[in-house]
Amino acid sequence: MSVELLHYTRGKHVENIHRGDAVCVSSDGKILGSLGNAHLPMFWRSAAKPFQLLQFVKMGGVEKYNLTQAELAILASSHSGEPIHVETVTSILHKLGLTPDILNCGTARPMSGKAFKELVRQNLKPSALHNPCSGKHSGIIALCQLLEIPIDYCEPHTCDFNHELGEQNSQRI
């Protein structure tokens, strides 16, 4: 069973309790220490993003495309679709000589409620740039360019971030 890992407080009061499971293993797979269930199945999902980016970094992609620390960070993470995130992904694509049309990650409503409300206020629709995975997808594209291989990296229906939720969100707008 998961254990309490963190108590988030406001003043003297506990506002949130975060539970989880953690395990530390040696390079040969031996468990060195754990909290909670060390044998709980785990799914990489977005936690894999920094590892997916490693080859691009090792091959000199950051230097070749003159990426900033903020741009590198968004390639290795998920984001909430705020204007700074959209601008950062747009900047990466510009440095690659591409436009947002190249993204195959699907349209997604910003996870940030404030960013979504601002889009609605401006009568704008979410785009692939608002997708929490647009940075990772930009990194995939950048690696393809670095390796000089086709950028056709996935079919849209197989790599959307929560494809069904994205469709539902698009229909609400």
TIRO-2110 file (N, C-alpha, C; in Angstrom, 1 decimal):
// TIRO-2110
0.8, -1.2, 0.0, N, 1, A
0.0, 0.0, 0.0, CA, 1, A
0.9, 1.2, 0.0, C, 1, A
0.4, 2.2, -0.7, N, 2, A
1.2, 3.5, -0.8, CA, 2, A
1.3, 4.1, 0.6, C, 2, A
2.4, 4.9, 0.8, N, 3, A
2.6, 5.5, 2.1, CA, 3, A
2.6, 7.0, 2.0, C, 3, A
2.4, 7.7, 3.1, N, 4, A
2.5, 9.1, 3.1, CA, 4, A
3.9, 9.6, 2.8, C, 4, A
4.1, 10.4, 1.8, N, 5, A
5.4, 10.8, 1.4, CA, 5, A
5.6, 12.3, 1.8, C, 5, A
4.5, 13.1, 1.7, N, 6, A
4.6, 14.5, 1.9, CA, 6, A
3.4, 15.1, 2.4, C, 6, A
3.5, 16.0, 3.4, N, 7, A
2.4, 16.8, 3.9, CA, 7, A
2.6, 18.2, 3.4, C, 7, A
1.7, 18.7, 2.6, N, 8, A
1.7, 20.0, 2.1, CA, 8, A
0.9, 20.9, 3.1, C, 8, A
1.6, 21.9, 3.7, N, 9, A
0.9, 22.7, 4.7, CA, 9, A
0.7, 24.1, 4.2, C, 9, A
-0.3, 24.7, 4.9, N, 10, A
-0.6, 26.1, 4.7, CA, 10, A
-0.7, 26.6, 6.1, C, 10, A
0.3, 27.4, 6.5, N, 11, A
0.4, 27.8, 7.9, CA, 11, A
0.7, 26.6, 8.7, C, 11, A
-0.1, 26.4, 9.8, N, 12, A
0.1, 25.2, 10.7, CA, 12, A
-0.8, 24.0, 10.3, C, 12, A
-1.6, 24.2, 9.2, N, 13, A
-2.5, 23.1, 8.8, CA, 13, A
-2.1, 22.3, 7.6, C, 13, A
-2.3, 21.0, 7.7, N, 14, A
-2.0, 20.2, 6.6, CA, 14, A
-3.1, 20.3, 5.5, C, 14, A
-2.8, 20.8, 4.3, N, 15, A
-3.7, 21.0, 3.3, CA, 15, A
-3.9, 19.8, 2.4, C, 15, A
-2.8, 19.2, 2.1, N, 16, A
-2.8, 18.0, 1.2, CA, 16, A
-1.8, 17.0, 1.7, C, 16, A
-2.2, 15.7, 1.5, N, 17, A
-1.2, 14.6, 1.9, CA, 17, A
-1.0, 13.9, 0.6, C, 17, A
0.3, 13.8, 0.2, N, 18, A
0.7, 13.0, -1.0, CA, 18, A
1.2, 11.7, -0.6, C, 18, A
0.6, 10.7, -1.3, N, 19, A
1.0, 9.3, -1.0, CA, 19, A
1.7, 8.7, -2.2, C, 19, A
2.5, 7.7, -2.0, N, 20, A
3.2, 7.1, -3.2, CA, 20, A
4.0, 5.9, -2.8, C, 20, A
4.7, 5.4, -3.8, N, 21, A
5.6, 4.2, -3.6, CA, 21, A
6.9, 4.6, -4.3, C, 21, A
8.0, 4.2, -3.7, N, 22, A
9.3, 4.5, -4.3, CA, 22, A
10.2, 3.3, -4.1, C, 22, A
11.1, 3.1, -5.0, N, 23, A
12.1, 2.1, -4.8, CA, 23, A
13.4, 2.5, -5.5, C, 23, A
14.5, 2.2, -4.8, N, 24, A
15.8, 2.4, -5.3, CA, 24, A
16.5, 1.1, -5.6, C, 24, A
17.0, 0.9, -6.8, N, 25, A
17.6, -0.4, -7.2, CA, 25, A
19.0, -0.2, -7.7, C, 25, A
19.8, -1.2, -7.5, N, 26, A
21.1, -1.2, -8.1, CA, 26, A
21.1, -1.5, -9.6, C, 26, A
22.2, -1.3, -10.3, N, 27, A
22.2, -1.5, -11.7, CA, 27, A
21.9, -3.0, -12.1, C, 27, A
22.0, -3.9, -11.1, N, 28, A
21.7, -5.3, -11.4, CA, 28, A
20.3, -5.6, -11.0, C, 28, A
19.5, -4.6, -10.5, N, 29, A
18.1, -4.8, -10.2, CA, 29, A
17.8, -5.2, -8.7, C, 29, A
18.9, -5.2, -7.9, N, 30, A
18.7, -5.5, -6.5, CA, 30, A
18.1, -4.3, -5.8, C, 30, A
17.0, -4.6, -5.0, N, 31, A
16.4, -3.5, -4.2, CA, 31, A
17.3, -3.1, -3.1, C, 31, A
17.6, -1.8, -3.1, N, 32, A
18.5, -1.2, -2.1, CA, 32, A
17.7, -0.5, -1.0, C, 32, A
16.5, -0.1, -1.3, N, 33, A
15.6, 0.6, -0.3, CA, 33, A
14.3, 0.9, -1.0, C, 33, A
13.2, 1.0, -0.2, N, 34, A
11.9, 1.3, -0.7, CA, 34, A
11.0, 1.9, 0.3, C, 34, A
10.0, 2.6, -0.2, N, 35, A
8.9, 3.1, 0.6, CA, 35, A
7.6, 2.6, 0.0, C, 35, A
6.7, 2.0, 0.7, N, 36, A
5.5, 1.5, 0.1, CA, 36, A
5.8, 0.2, -0.5, C, 36, A
5.1, 0.0, -1.7, N, 37, A
5.2, -1.3, -2.4, CA, 37, A
6.3, -1.3, -3.4, C, 37, A
7.4, -1.9, -3.2, N, 38, A
8.5, -1.9, -4.1, CA, 38, A
8.2, -2.7, -5.4, C, 38, A
7.2, -3.5, -5.4, N, 39, A
6.9, -4.4, -6.5, CA, 39, A
5.6, -4.0, -7.3, C, 39, A
5.2, -2.8, -7.0, N, 40, A
4.0, -2.2, -7.7, CA, 40, A
4.3, -2.0, -9.2, C, 40, A
3.5, -2.5, -10.1, N, 41, A
3.8, -2.2, -11.5, CA, 41, A
3.7, -0.7, -11.7, C, 41, A
4.6, -0.2, -12.6, N, 42, A
4.8, 1.2, -12.8, CA, 42, A
4.8, 1.4, -14.3, C, 42, A
4.2, 2.5, -14.8, N, 43, A
4.1, 2.8, -16.2, CA, 43, A
4.9, 4.1, -16.4, C, 43, A
5.8, 4.2, -17.3, N, 44, A
6.7, 5.3, -17.6, CA, 44, A
5.9, 6.6, -17.9, C, 44, A
5.0, 6.5, -18.9, N, 45, A
4.3, 7.6, -19.4, CA, 45, A
5.2, 8.9, -19.5, C, 45, A
4.9, 10.0, -18.9, N, 46, A
5.7, 11.2, -19.1, CA, 46, A
7.0, 11.1, -18.4, C, 46, A
7.2, 10.2, -17.4, N, 47, A
8.5, 10.1, -16.8, CA, 47, A
9.6, 9.6, -17.7, C, 47, A
9.2, 9.1, -18.9, N, 48, A
10.2, 8.7, -19.8, CA, 48, A
10.8, 9.8, -20.7, C, 48, A
10.2, 10.9, -20.6, N, 49, A
10.5, 12.1, -21.5, CA, 49, A
12.0, 12.4, -21.4, C, 49, A
12.6, 12.6, -20.2, N, 50, A
14.0, 12.9, -20.2, CA, 50, A
14.9, 11.9, -20.8, C, 50, A
14.5, 10.6, -20.7, N, 51, A
15.3, 9.5, -21.2, CA, 51, A
15.2, 9.5, -22.7, C, 51, A
14.0, 9.8, -23.2, N, 52, A
13.8, 9.9, -24.7, CA, 52, A
14.6, 11.0, -25.3, C, 52, A
15.0, 12.0, -24.5, N, 53, A
15.7, 13.2, -25.0, CA, 53, A
17.2, 12.9, -25.0, C, 53, A
17.7, 11.9, -24.3, N, 54, A
19.1, 11.7, -24.0, CA, 54, A
19.9, 11.7, -25.3, C, 54, A
19.5, 10.9, -26.3, N, 55, A
20.2, 10.7, -27.5, CA, 55, A
20.4, 12.0, -28.3, C, 55, A
19.3, 12.8, -28.3, N, 56, A
19.4, 14.1, -28.9, CA, 56, A
20.4, 15.0, -28.3, C, 56, A
20.5, 15.0, -27.0, N, 57, A
21.5, 15.8, -26.2, CA, 57, A
22.9, 15.3, -26.5, C, 57, A
23.0, 13.9, -26.4, N, 58, A
24.3, 13.3, -26.5, CA, 58, A
24.9, 13.6, -27.9, C, 58, A
24.0, 13.7, -28.9, N, 59, A
24.5, 13.9, -30.3, CA, 59, A
24.7, 15.4, -30.6, C, 59, A
24.6, 16.3, -29.6, N, 60, A
24.9, 17.7, -29.9, CA, 60, A
23.7, 18.5, -30.4, C, 60, A
22.5, 18.0, -30.3, N, 61, A
21.3, 18.7, -30.8, CA, 61, A
21.1, 20.0, -30.1, C, 61, A
21.3, 20.1, -28.8, N, 62, A
21.1, 21.4, -28.1, CA, 62, A
22.0, 22.5, -28.7, C, 62, A
23.3, 22.1, -29.0, N, 63, A
24.2, 23.1, -29.5, CA, 63, A
23.9, 23.4, -31.0, C, 63, A
23.6, 22.3, -31.8, N, 64, A
23.3, 22.5, -33.2, CA, 64, A
22.1, 23.5, -33.4, C, 64, A
21.1, 23.4, -32.6, N, 65, A
19.9, 24.2, -32.8, CA, 65, A
19.8, 25.4, -31.8, C, 65, A
20.9, 25.6, -31.1, N, 66, A
21.1, 26.7, -30.2, CA, 66, A
19.9, 26.8, -29.2, C, 66, A
19.5, 25.7, -28.6, N, 67, A
18.4, 25.7, -27.7, CA, 67, A
18.7, 26.3, -26.3, C, 67, A
17.8, 27.0, -25.7, N, 68, A
18.0, 27.5, -24.4, CA, 68, A
17.6, 26.5, -23.3, C, 68, A
17.9, 26.8, -22.1, N, 69, A
17.6, 25.9, -21.0, CA, 69, A
16.1, 25.7, -20.9, C, 69, A
15.3, 26.7, -21.1, N, 70, A
13.9, 26.6, -21.1, CA, 70, A
13.4, 25.7, -22.2, C, 70, A
14.0, 25.8, -23.4, N, 71, A
13.6, 25.0, -24.5, CA, 71, A
13.9, 23.5, -24.2, C, 71, A
15.1, 23.3, -23.6, N, 72, A
15.5, 21.9, -23.3, CA, 72, A
14.6, 21.4, -22.2, C, 72, A
14.2, 22.2, -21.3, N, 73, A
13.3, 21.7, -20.2, CA, 73, A
12.0, 21.3, -20.8, C, 73, A
11.4, 22.0, -21.7, N, 74, A
10.1, 21.7, -22.2, CA, 74, A
10.2, 20.4, -23.1, C, 74, A
11.3, 20.1, -23.7, N, 75, A
11.5, 18.9, -24.5, CA, 75, A
11.5, 17.7, -23.6, C, 75, A
11.8, 17.9, -22.3, N, 76, A
11.9, 16.8, -21.4, CA, 76, A
10.8, 16.7, -20.4, C, 76, A
9.7, 17.4, -20.7, N, 77, A
8.6, 17.4, -19.7, CA, 77, A
7.2, 17.6, -20.3, C, 77, A
6.2, 17.6, -19.5, N, 78, A
4.9, 18.0, -19.9, CA, 78, A
4.7, 19.4, -19.5, C, 78, A
3.7, 20.1, -20.1, N, 79, A
3.4, 21.4, -19.7, CA, 79, A
1.9, 21.6, -19.7, C, 79, A
1.5, 22.8, -19.2, N, 80, A
0.0, 23.0, -18.9, CA, 80, A
-0.6, 23.9, -20.0, C, 80, A
0.1, 24.2, -21.1, N, 81, A
-0.5, 25.0, -22.2, CA, 81, A
-0.6, 26.5, -21.9, C, 81, A
0.2, 27.0, -21.0, N, 82, A
0.2, 28.4, -20.7, CA, 82, A
0.9, 29.1, -21.9, C, 82, A
0.7, 30.4, -22.0, N, 83, A
1.4, 31.2, -23.1, CA, 83, A
2.9, 31.0, -23.2, C, 83, A
3.6, 30.9, -22.1, N, 84, A
5.0, 30.8, -22.1, CA, 84, A
5.4, 29.4, -22.6, C, 84, A
4.6, 28.4, -22.4, N, 85, A
4.8, 27.1, -22.9, CA, 85, A
4.6, 27.0, -24.5, C, 85, A
3.5, 27.6, -24.9, N, 86, A
3.2, 27.7, -26.3, CA, 86, A
4.4, 28.5, -27.1, C, 86, A
4.8, 29.6, -26.5, N, 87, A
5.9, 30.4, -27.1, CA, 87, A
7.2, 29.6, -27.1, C, 87, A
7.5, 28.8, -26.1, N, 88, A
8.7, 28.0, -26.1, CA, 88, A
8.7, 26.9, -27.1, C, 88, A
7.6, 26.2, -27.2, N, 89, A
7.5, 25.1, -28.3, CA, 89, A
7.6, 25.8, -29.7, C, 89, A
6.9, 26.9, -29.8, N, 90, A
7.0, 27.6, -31.1, CA, 90, A
8.4, 28.0, -31.5, C, 90, A
9.1, 28.5, -30.5, N, 91, A
10.5, 28.9, -30.7, CA, 91, A
11.4, 27.7, -31.1, C, 91, A
11.2, 26.6, -30.5, N, 92, A
11.9, 25.4, -30.9, CA, 92, A
11.7, 25.0, -32.3, C, 92, A
10.4, 25.0, -32.7, N, 93, A
10.0, 24.6, -34.1, CA, 93, A
10.6, 25.6, -35.0, C, 93, A
10.6, 26.9, -34.7, N, 94, A
11.2, 27.9, -35.5, CA, 94, A
12.7, 27.6, -35.7, C, 94, A
13.4, 27.3, -34.7, N, 95, A
14.8, 27.0, -34.8, CA, 95, A
15.1, 25.7, -35.7, C, 95, A
14.1, 24.9, -35.7, N, 96, A
14.2, 23.7, -36.6, CA, 96, A
13.8, 24.0, -38.0, C, 96, A
13.3, 25.2, -38.3, N, 97, A
12.8, 25.6, -39.6, CA, 97, A
11.4, 25.1, -39.9, C, 97, A
10.6, 24.9, -38.9, N, 98, A
9.3, 24.2, -39.1, CA, 98, A
8.2, 25.1, -38.4, C, 98, A
7.0, 24.7, -38.7, N, 99, A
5.8, 25.3, -38.1, CA, 99, A
5.1, 24.3, -37.3, C, 99, A
4.2, 24.8, -36.4, N, 100, A
3.4, 23.8, -35.6, CA, 100, A
2.6, 22.8, -36.3, C, 100, A
2.4, 23.0, -37.6, N, 101, A
1.6, 22.0, -38.4, CA, 101, A
2.3, 20.6, -38.4, C, 101, A
3.6, 20.6, -38.1, N, 102, A
4.4, 19.3, -38.2, CA, 102, A
4.0, 18.4, -37.0, C, 102, A
3.5, 19.0, -35.9, N, 103, A
3.2, 18.3, -34.7, CA, 103, A
2.1, 17.2, -34.9, C, 103, A
2.3, 16.0, -34.6, N, 104, A
1.3, 14.9, -34.7, CA, 104, A
0.8, 14.5, -33.3, C, 104, A
0.9, 15.4, -32.3, N, 105, A
0.5, 15.0, -31.0, CA, 105, A
-1.0, 15.3, -30.7, C, 105, A
-1.7, 15.9, -31.6, N, 106, A
-3.1, 16.1, -31.4, CA, 106, A
-3.4, 17.4, -30.7, C, 106, A
-4.5, 18.0, -30.9, N, 107, A
-5.0, 19.2, -30.3, CA, 107, A
-5.4, 18.8, -28.9, C, 107, A
-5.1, 19.7, -27.9, N, 108, A
-5.5, 19.4, -26.5, CA, 108, A
-5.8, 20.8, -25.9, C, 108, A
-6.8, 20.8, -25.1, N, 109, A
-7.2, 21.9, -24.3, CA, 109, A
-6.1, 22.1, -23.3, C, 109, A
-5.6, 23.4, -23.0, N, 110, A
-4.6, 23.6, -22.0, CA, 110, A
-5.0, 23.0, -20.6, C, 110, A
-4.1, 22.4, -19.9, N, 111, A
-4.4, 21.9, -18.6, CA, 111, A
-4.6, 23.0, -17.6, C, 111, A
-4.0, 24.2, -17.9, N, 112, A
-4.1, 25.3, -17.1, CA, 112, A
-5.5, 25.9, -17.3, C, 112, A
-6.3, 26.0, -16.3, N, 113, A
-7.7, 26.6, -16.4, CA, 113, A
-7.6, 28.0, -16.8, C, 113, A
-6.6, 28.7, -16.3, N, 114, A
-6.4, 30.2, -16.6, CA, 114, A
-6.1, 30.3, -18.1, C, 114, A
-5.2, 29.5, -18.6, N, 115, A
-4.8, 29.6, -20.0, CA, 115, A
-6.0, 29.2, -20.9, C, 115, A
-6.8, 28.2, -20.5, N, 116, A
-8.0, 27.8, -21.3, CA, 116, A
-9.0, 29.0, -21.3, C, 116, A
-9.3, 29.6, -20.1, N, 117, A
-10.3, 30.7, -20.1, CA, 117, A
-9.8, 31.8, -21.0, C, 117, A
-8.5, 32.1, -21.0, N, 118, A
-8.0, 33.2, -21.9, CA, 118, A
-8.2, 32.9, -23.3, C, 118, A
-8.0, 31.6, -23.7, N, 119, A
-8.3, 31.2, -25.1, CA, 119, A
-9.8, 31.5, -25.4, C, 119, A
-10.7, 31.0, -24.6, N, 120, A
-12.1, 31.2, -24.8, CA, 120, A
-12.4, 32.7, -24.8, C, 120, A
-11.8, 33.5, -23.9, N, 121, A
-12.1, 34.9, -23.9, CA, 121, A
-11.7, 35.6, -25.3, C, 121, A
-10.6, 35.1, -25.8, N, 122, A
-10.1, 35.6, -27.1, CA, 122, A
-10.7, 34.9, -28.3, C, 122, A
-11.7, 34.0, -28.1, N, 123, A
-12.4, 33.3, -29.1, CA, 123, A
-11.4, 32.5, -30.0, C, 123, A
-10.4, 31.9, -29.3, N, 124, A
-9.4, 31.1, -30.0, CA, 124, A
-9.6, 29.6, -29.6, C, 124, A
-9.2, 28.7, -30.5, N, 125, A
-9.3, 27.3, -30.2, CA, 125, A
-7.9, 26.8, -29.8, C, 125, A
-7.9, 25.7, -28.9, N, 126, A
-6.6, 25.1, -28.6, CA, 126, A
-6.0, 24.5, -29.8, C, 126, A
-4.7, 24.3, -29.8, N, 127, A
-4.0, 23.7, -30.9, CA, 127, A
-3.0, 22.6, -30.3, C, 127, A
-2.3, 22.0, -31.2, N, 128, A
-1.3, 21.0, -30.8, CA, 128, A
-0.3, 21.6, -29.9, C, 128, A
0.0, 22.9, -30.0, N, 129, A
0.9, 23.6, -29.2, CA, 129, A
0.5, 23.6, -27.7, C, 129, A
-0.8, 23.5, -27.4, N, 130, A
-1.3, 23.4, -26.1, CA, 130, A
-1.3, 22.0, -25.5, C, 130, A
-1.0, 21.0, -26.3, N, 131, A
-0.9, 19.7, -25.9, CA, 131, A
0.3, 19.5, -24.9, C, 131, A
0.0, 18.9, -23.7, N, 132, A
1.1, 18.8, -22.7, CA, 132, A
2.4, 18.1, -23.3, C, 132, A
2.2, 17.3, -24.4, N, 133, A
3.3, 16.6, -24.9, CA, 133, A
4.0, 17.2, -26.2, C, 133, A
3.6, 18.5, -26.5, N, 134, A
4.1, 19.1, -27.7, CA, 134, A
5.6, 19.3, -27.6, C, 134, A
6.1, 19.5, -26.4, N, 135, A
7.6, 19.7, -26.3, CA, 135, A
8.3, 18.4, -26.6, C, 135, A
7.8, 17.3, -26.1, N, 136, A
8.4, 16.0, -26.4, CA, 136, A
8.3, 15.7, -27.8, C, 136, A
7.2, 16.0, -28.5, N, 137, A
7.0, 15.7, -29.9, CA, 137, A
8.0, 16.6, -30.7, C, 137, A
8.2, 17.8, -30.2, N, 138, A
9.2, 18.7, -30.9, CA, 138, A
10.6, 18.1, -30.8, C, 138, A
10.9, 17.4, -29.6, N, 139, A
12.2, 16.8, -29.4, CA, 139, A
12.3, 15.6, -30.4, C, 139, A
11.3, 14.8, -30.6, N, 140, A
11.3, 13.7, -31.5, CA, 140, A
11.6, 14.2, -32.9, C, 140, A
10.9, 15.3, -33.3, N, 141, A
11.2, 15.9, -34.6, CA, 141, A
12.6, 16.4, -34.7, C, 141, A
13.1, 17.0, -33.7, N, 142, A
14.5, 17.5, -33.7, CA, 142, A
15.5, 16.4, -33.9, C, 142, A
15.2, 15.3, -33.2, N, 143, A
16.1, 14.1, -33.3, CA, 143, A
16.0, 13.5, -34.7, C, 143, A
14.9, 13.5, -35.3, N, 144, A
14.7, 13.0, -36.7, CA, 144, A
15.6, 13.9, -37.6, C, 144, A
15.5, 15.2, -37.4, N, 145, A
16.3, 16.1, -38.3, CA, 145, A
17.7, 15.9, -38.1, C, 145, A
18.1, 15.7, -36.8, N, 146, A
19.6, 15.5, -36.5, CA, 146, A
20.1, 14.2, -37.1, C, 146, A
19.2, 13.2, -37.1, N, 147, A
19.6, 11.9, -37.7, CA, 147, A
19.4, 11.8, -39.2, C, 147, A
18.8, 12.9, -39.8, N, 148, A
18.5, 13.0, -41.2, CA, 148, A
17.6, 11.8, -41.6, C, 148, A
16.5, 11.6, -40.8, N, 149, A
15.5, 10.6, -41.1, CA, 149, A
14.2, 11.3, -41.3, C, 149, A
13.2, 10.6, -41.9, N, 150, A
11.9, 11.2, -42.1, CA, 150, A
11.3, 11.6, -40.8, C, 150, A
10.6, 12.7, -40.9, N, 151, A
9.9, 13.3, -39.7, CA, 151, A
8.5, 12.6, -39.4, C, 151, A
8.1, 11.8, -40.3, N, 152, A
6.8, 11.1, -40.1, CA, 152, A
6.9, 10.1, -38.9, C, 152, A
6.9, 10.6, -37.7, N, 153, A
7.3, 9.9, -36.5, CA, 153, A
6.1, 9.1, -35.9, C, 153, A
4.9, 9.4, -36.2, N, 154, A
3.8, 8.6, -35.7, CA, 154, A
2.5, 9.0, -36.4, C, 154, A
1.5, 8.1, -36.3, N, 155, A
0.2, 8.4, -36.9, CA, 155, A
-0.6, 9.2, -35.8, C, 155, A
-1.3, 10.2, -36.1, N, 156, A
-2.0, 11.0, -35.1, CA, 156, A
-2.8, 10.2, -34.2, C, 156, A
-3.5, 9.2, -34.7, N, 157, A
-4.4, 8.4, -33.8, CA, 157, A
-3.7, 7.5, -32.9, C, 157, A
-2.4, 7.3, -33.0, N, 158, A
-1.7, 6.4, -32.1, CA, 158, A
-0.9, 7.1, -31.1, C, 158, A
-0.8, 8.5, -31.2, N, 159, A
0.1, 9.2, -30.2, CA, 159, A
-0.5, 10.4, -29.6, C, 159, A
-1.8, 10.6, -29.8, N, 160, A
-2.5, 11.7, -29.1, CA, 160, A
-2.4, 11.6, -27.6, C, 160, A
-2.2, 12.7, -26.9, N, 161, A
-2.3, 12.8, -25.5, CA, 161, A
-3.8, 12.6, -25.1, C, 161, A
-4.1, 11.5, -24.6, N, 162, A
-5.5, 11.3, -24.1, CA, 162, A
-6.4, 11.7, -25.3, C, 162, A
-6.3, 11.0, -26.4, N, 163, A
-7.0, 11.3, -27.6, CA, 163, A
-8.5, 11.6, -27.4, C, 163, A
-9.2, 10.7, -26.6, N, 164, A
-10.6, 10.8, -26.4, CA, 164, A
-10.9, 12.1, -25.7, C, 164, A
-10.1, 12.4, -24.6, N, 165, A
-10.3, 13.6, -23.9, CA, 165, A
-10.1, 14.8, -24.7, C, 165, A
-9.1, 14.8, -25.6, N, 166, A
-8.8, 15.9, -26.5, CA, 166, A
-10.0, 16.1, -27.4, C, 166, A
-10.6, 15.1, -28.0, N, 167, A
-11.8, 15.2, -28.8, CA, 167, A
-13.0, 15.8, -28.0, C, 167, A
-13.2, 15.3, -26.8, N, 168, A
-14.2, 15.9, -26.0, CA, 168, A
-14.0, 17.4, -25.7, C, 168, A
-12.8, 17.7, -25.4, N, 169, A
-12.5, 19.1, -25.1, CA, 169, A
-12.7, 20.0, -26.3, C, 169, A
-12.3, 19.5, -27.5, N, 170, A
-12.4, 20.3, -28.7, CA, 170, A
-13.9, 20.5, -29.0, C, 170, A
-14.7, 19.5, -28.7, N, 171, A
-16.1, 19.7, -29.0, CA, 171, A
-16.8, 20.7, -28.0, C, 171, A
-16.2, 20.9, -26.9, N, 172, A
-16.8, 21.8, -25.9, CA, 172, A
-16.6, 23.3, -26.3, C, 172, A
-15.6, 23.5, -27.1, N, 173, A
-15.2, 24.9, -27.4, CA, 173, A
-16.1, 25.5, -28.5, C, 173, A
END
